[in-house]
């Protein structure tokens, strides 16, 4: 009788709905705004969902784009690809009522397989055209760092006890405060002791009629600063706030087998030698360089009579940069890029710079040590052109591997093997050099600086 009873109930409901003149669905009264921030260091990207609809992916120190939704109750979910998997697992869910004209920020902390989801809520700020203020919140999202004091003051203002805008422990958020627009210095000190400065920015321009959330994060392998501070504006875009005392770096790699040894100068007059007597296959450490437009000139080692190459490289504040000299037969060039040294705890990351002029497009395979590339082998990196760096590829399972380079779309090795033992979280950087044989390259591990 139970199935008949259920069927009868359904029939009555359908009949009632058909006779009604108005929808029985609730009517929204407005919309609230929703976004997510990932504060789990070394985590892969999380997929952020409202019910089963994706709101985007969020990597460490990143924010999803704020999205408006009707003021109902929703189930929010987070999914991530765990170590050893290829399919995402749902690792956290939270039911949250959204109210009209409110902003909701879902913050992930803790571990990737069981993250803590904290929701910060504040009223949406509507500025009038004649207002000259901005509103600011600061969040301590640097796991492993102690409680800190944060100061936001005009340049030249020393931090003094009692003048901090917030004292924050990990996971805490400063209440909303308004400031007049202008240039400010952001200073982070040990709690209660402004003489111990952990981080101090240069002047940062905060424009009027902006609603800002500034996140204080733990640094990654890409970061030079002692803390990584990101300012998020209302559309979710983030911009770094850098430490005034930190210098960017430039790493030099010589990948031209016939240009000879070179000197690199960073001035037009060739009086400031940045690096000298760089030989083919030399890889320097991270060398400090001023932020801004770096005018670089490359000459034969020990001589300033001939300039082999010259150009301007843009160096961002507090960034790590690589510069590769490559080419052959009198045609030479340089390629500048920011390497990816951020560790991800679920995989080994693998990247390649193709510095081989004779091998204009290559793939990279990682196969079990002592085995050959088989017909069903899948490349970890594909179609890396001469003078270009690949996006990061991944090795999911720890172990011992042979790395090979092949011509794009082929399985016959033109370089390798390079045998490596990898663990999850490792970051492997490779470069491909020419050899005297035009159809053979040399695959080389780029050492840590």
ABEGO torsion letter per residue (X at the ends): XAAAAAAAAAAAAAAAAAABABBABBBBAEBBBBBBBBABBGBBBBBBBBEABBAEBBBBGBBBBBBBBBBBBBBBBBBBBBBGBABBBBABBBBBBBBBGBBBBBBBBEBAABBBBBBBBBBBBBBBAABABBBBBBBBABBGBBBBBBBBBBBGBBBBBGABABBBBBGBBBBBBBBBBEBBBBBBBBBGBAABBABBBBBBBBBBGBBBBBBBBBBBAABABABBBBBBBAAGBBBBBBBAABBBBBBBBBABAAAEBBBBBABAAGABBABBGBBBGBBBBBBBBBBEBBBBBBBBBGBAABBABBEBBBBBBGBBBBBBBBEBGGBBBBBBBBBBABBBAABBBBBBBBABAABABBBBBBBBBGBBBBAABBBABBGBBBGBBBBBBBBABBEBBBBBBBBBGBABBABOBBBBBBBBGBBBBBBBBBBABAABBBBBBBBBX
